Structures are given as C-alpha cells and as structure tokens.
Amino acid sequence: MRSKIVAGNWKMNKNSADTEAVLTELSAKLPDTQAEVMVAPTYVNLAGAVRTLESSVIEVIAQNMHFAESGAYTGEISADMLLGINVETVIIGHSERRAYFGETDEILAKKVVAALEKNMRVMFCFGEELEDRKSENHFKVVETQLKNALFSLDASAWSKIVLAYEPVWAIGTGETASPEQAQEMHAFIRKTITEAYDASVANNVSILYGGSVKPANAKEIFGKPDVDGGLIGGASLVADDFVAIIESI
Ligand code: PGA
C-alpha cells in the first residue's frame, strides 16, 4: 500500500532561528493524520531541525545531495553526511536544480543510485515546462525524464522511491495544475511504470503533486485517486498554511 505524504520544500529560506521557531510551531499544531509529514530545510539547518523535531513524527529530509561518496567537490554534501545526522530521505531532481544548476537526467540517475546504495529514500522530482504542455509534449517529456533517471533500477528499488510530479509552469507562479490535469498526469505516470515494471510497482509508489499547492486548493488536488499528497514550496514556510494543507489530506 502506498502512503500519503505531505512534504515542505523550504528551498533557500529561513535562518537557523526561524527554522527552529517554525518547526516548533508546526510540531505543536500538527494535526492527527495518517499522512507522513516531511520538511526539507536548507543544509546548514538540517542538523538543528533534526534536534528540534527529535520527539516529533515530522521527518527532516534533504533538498539535494552529490552522487560521490566523498572527495574534491567543493560545496557539496554526500549521502553519508546526511545519514550521519539522521536524515534518511533526499529530494533529487527538483526543477530548480535542473534549471539553475545544470543537473541533467544523467547526473540525476547517478544521484538516485548513490542514495539507494546507502539505503536512503529518494523523492524524485520531474515535470514538463510550459512550452512542452503548449505543444502537447508533456506526456513524452515526463516519460523520458522517468525513463532516463529511474527505469534502469531493479523493481525492488522502487520501495525506496517517492515521485513528485511538478509541472515547471506551476512552481512558485501561483498557477496550479487543475485537479483534472494532475490526475491525468498521475494516471499516465502509473501506466508508464506498469509498462516498464508491473502493476504492483506502479500501485505501490506514492506520487505527489507539486506546484503552487495552497490551503485553498489542496483538498481538491489531494482528492484525486492517483494523487498521494504534495510537495509544497511557498505555502510550507508558514506553519498555519502548512498545517491547513496537511489537514486537507
Ligand atoms: P511552490 O513550490 O509550492 O512554491 O510552487 C513547489 C516546489 O518547488 O516543490
């Protein structure tokens, strides 16, 4: 059975004092929920966040990692470093990493393998650009992203994968995919995984939607049968908004 997940991606926001304050508020206000709740603060605040949430069910996850075990990669962070502070889940392939930091499908495939080798859980992000959707290439683009980064994995590896479909045109723009557009793509993703593997792999993987999810639209999006939760950017920065989104699932 796939799990419901609501994850907050804080991107390059909040210093350590603000991180602690919001996480303390969030954990105090956390509603009773079956969903897994995760927050991804920036690197320097990860260890502090783990301490702040020591007795909370909220999981602290990382926004990125390097594929190498260690070595001369100035500014980078390895899987072992994350595991060393009890961070066991990592976001890989966010569209901002692809767009601003040149992360290609090939690099992302290496990162996924590196994380899985360390038994980490991977939240893999992908999604089409506006021009892909306008030219009706969105299904092809998404299929290619999945194929290039994930379809060489063994079926057994998929128990450690969470997918986050994030159409680039909906990220931070205030423009959300309609619940129908999200459902249509999520169903397509499950069909594609069924063809590459089998129905059991496809039905057991959680597929989150991301892109301008807010308290006002979360319930409708999460209500769709193939949407298993959300990866939330802007609205996860405010505890009350994130709590309202968690309550919608
Ligand atoms: P947004 O970001 O909710 O601010 O659109 C989503 C994301 O980038 O994961």
Residues whose N, C-alpha, C, O or C-beta is under 5 A from the ligand:
A	BS01	PGA	N9 A170 I171 G172 T173 G210 G211 S212 V213 L231 I232 G233 G234 A235
